[in-house]
Amino acid sequence: MLLMILGILLWSGGHFFKRLAPAARAGLGDKGKGLAALGILAGLVLMVIGYRNAAFIPVWYPPAFLTHVNNLLMLLAVVLVGMSATTGRLRGWMRHPMLTGVKVWAVAHLLVNGDLASIVLFGSMLAWAVASVILINKSETWERPEPGDAKGDVKLAIISLAVYGIMIGVHTWLGVPPVG
């Protein structure tokens, strides 16, 4: 669990660096982007390794029906993350679609995983996404982009379904089938 916590700290620190220490970040120039990206990547790797190796310590036992709720929320999370890159009409619908998608992803996983490592990992990712929205809203104004063409929304739907299917396949391959 220690590796996972270290990964969470690196992930969060890499993302928060620009907002919490803007002068230090600006002083590093382009090199700062690389350092932040390296910290974020190292954090992600440590989170995955730490989570996979963490002891299973049950805290609560989720009811089986929450699997269906999780699956619906995960489809929504994929669409929300995709909205951050869409060129369709949904483009300006919300300010932080990617961070909202991370929040939905974290809540979905908290609903179906009742062990300590899952609560720490997904709870911290939820807290990180909430804090990120707060920091961004305090430091930047938002100009709503103009809606694009409806074709962009169709593309978003098709890509989201494909990504969702791939995620189900990867989870099944890893031995954690989310459906069935």
C-alpha positions in Angstrom: 0.0 0.0 0.0 3.0 2.3 0.6 3.8 2.3 -3.2 0.2 3.1 -4.0 0.2 6.1 -1.6 3.6 7.3 -2.9 2.1 7.1 -6.4 -1.0 9.1 -5.4 1.3 11.8 -3.9 3.4 11.9 -7.1 0.3 12.0 -9.3 -1.3 14.8 -7.3 1.9 16.7 -6.9 2.6 16.6 -10.6 -0.9 17.9 -11.4 -1.0 20.5 -8.6 2.5 21.9 -9.2 1.4 24.4 -11.8 -1.4 25.7 -9.6 0.2 25.6 -6.2 3.6 26.9 -7.1 3.1 28.9 -10.3 6.3 30.9 -9.9 8.5 27.8 -9.4 6.8 26.1 -12.3 7.2 29.1 -14.6 10.9 29.3 -13.5 11.5 25.9 -14.9 10.1 26.7 -18.3 9.5 23.8 -20.7 11.7 21.6 -18.5 9.0 21.9 -15.8 6.4 20.3 -18.1 8.7 17.3 -18.5 9.3 17.0 -14.8 5.6 17.2 -14.0 4.8 14.7 -16.7 7.5 12.3 -15.4 6.1 12.7 -11.8 2.6 12.0 -13.0 3.7 8.9 -15.1 5.8 7.6 -12.2 2.8 8.2 -9.9 0.5 6.2 -12.2 2.9 3.3 -12.4 3.3 3.2 -8.6 -0.4 3.4 -8.1 -1.0 0.4 -10.3 1.8 -1.7 -8.9 0.8 -0.7 -5.3 -2.8 -1.4 -5.8 -2.3 -4.7 -7.5 0.1 -5.8 -4.6 -1.9 -4.3 -1.7 -3.4 -6.8 0.8 -7.1 -7.3 0.6 -8.5 -5.8 3.8 -12.3 -5.8 3.6 -14.0 -2.7 5.0 -17.5 -3.3 3.7 -19.3 -5.7 1.3 -21.0 -4.1 -1.6 -24.3 -5.6 -2.7 -24.3 -7.3 -6.1 -26.7 -4.9 -7.7 -24.2 -2.1 -7.5 -22.2 -3.8 -10.3 -25.0 -2.6 -12.7 -24.9 0.9 -11.3 -21.1 0.8 -11.7 -21.3 -0.2 -15.3 -23.8 2.6 -16.2 -21.6 5.1 -14.3 -18.5 3.9 -16.1 -20.2 4.4 -19.5 -21.1 7.9 -18.4 -17.5 8.5 -17.2 -16.1 7.4 -20.6 -18.5 9.8 -22.4 -17.6 12.7 -20.1 -13.8 12.2 -20.6 -14.4 12.0 -24.3 -16.4 15.3 -24.1 -13.2 17.0 -23.2 -11.9 16.4 -26.8 -15.2 16.5 -28.7 -15.8 18.9 -31.6 -19.5 18.4 -31.4 -22.5 20.2 -29.9 -21.6 18.9 -26.4 -18.2 20.7 -26.5 -19.3 23.6 -24.3 -21.9 21.8 -22.2 -19.7 21.8 -19.1 -16.5 23.3 -17.9 -14.6 20.3 -16.6 -15.8 17.2 -18.5 -12.6 15.2 -18.0 -12.4 15.9 -14.2 -16.1 15.2 -13.9 -15.5 11.9 -15.7 -12.7 11.1 -13.2 -15.2 11.9 -10.3 -17.8 9.6 -11.8 -15.2 6.9 -12.4 -14.0 7.1 -8.8 -17.5 7.0 -7.3 -18.4 4.0 -9.6 -15.4 2.1 -8.3 -16.0 3.0 -4.7 -19.5 1.6 -5.0 -18.3 -1.9 -6.0 -15.0 -2.2 -4.1 -15.2 -2.4 -0.4 -11.5 -3.1 0.4 -9.1 -0.6 2.1 -6.8 -0.3 -0.9 -9.7 0.6 -3.2 -11.1 3.1 -0.8 -7.7 4.8 -0.5 -7.0 4.8 -4.3 -10.5 5.7 -5.6 -11.2 8.0 -2.7 -8.0 9.9 -3.3 -8.7 10.2 -7.0 -12.1 11.6 -6.2 -10.5 14.1 -3.8 -7.9 15.0 -6.4 -10.5 15.7 -9.1 -12.6 17.8 -6.7 -9.5 19.8 -5.6 -8.4 20.2 -9.2 -11.8 21.8 -10.2 -11.6 24.1 -7.2 -8.0 25.2 -8.0 -8.7 25.7 -11.7 -11.9 27.7 -11.1 -10.0 30.0 -8.7 -7.2 30.6 -11.1 -8.8 30.8 -14.5 -11.9 32.2 -16.1 -13.8 30.1 -18.6 -15.1 31.1 -21.9 -17.7 28.6 -23.1 -16.7 27.3 -26.5 -19.1 27.5 -29.4 -21.0 24.2 -30.1 -19.7 22.3 -33.0 -21.4 20.0 -35.6 -23.7 17.1 -34.6 -21.3 14.8 -36.4 -18.8 15.3 -33.5 -21.4 14.0 -31.0 -22.0 10.9 -33.2 -18.2 10.3 -33.3 -18.1 10.8 -29.5 -20.8 8.2 -29.0 -19.1 5.6 -31.3 -15.7 6.2 -29.8 -17.1 6.1 -26.2 -18.8 2.7 -26.9 -15.6 1.3 -28.4 -13.4 2.5 -25.4 -16.0 1.2 -23.0 -15.9 -2.2 -24.7 -12.1 -2.2 -24.6 -12.2 -1.4 -20.9 -14.5 -4.3 -20.3 -12.2 -6.6 -22.2 -9.1 -5.4 -20.3 -10.8 -5.8 -16.9 -11.9 -9.3 -18.0 -8.4 -10.2 -19.2 -7.0 -9.0 -15.8 -9.4 -11.3 -14.0 -11.9 -8.7 -12.8 -14.9 -9.0 -15.2 -17.2 -6.1 -14.7 -20.1 -7.7 -16.4 -21.7 -11.2 -16.1 
